[in-house]
Amino acid sequence: MDDFRVSIALRHPFAIIAVAGELDIATIDQFRTQVEALLAQEIPRLVFDLSQLRFIDSSGMQVIFEAYHHLGRGDHVSVCGLTPIVRKVFDVLGLTGQIAIYQTCEDAVSQAAHG
């Protein structure tokens, strides 16, 4: 838990949420608080940068999926930088075809901005 971090970068109309460390039951409250604060600000598009995430459990996936539903699905929520372990969780839960996945945050921002 000591190395868990969430940072936010605003690039209108996007908020890029970078998550590092392990996202699980021990760190979910901090993550959920940050995401809910962005949703309350009515930020129209969220990009979750998971490139520094070593592990994610169902509670972390639930927060991402709740944001996806809150913003109306589509391309309003995307993820980038999935490590093989995190990608496997997305695959197993069947989210790979629902939530847009990009190699990098730049890819996510440019595709959504032009899409």
Helices and strands as residue ranges (DSSP letters): E 5-11, E 14-23, H 28-40, E 45-56, H 58-70, G 74-76, E 77-80, H 84-92, E 100-102, H 105-114
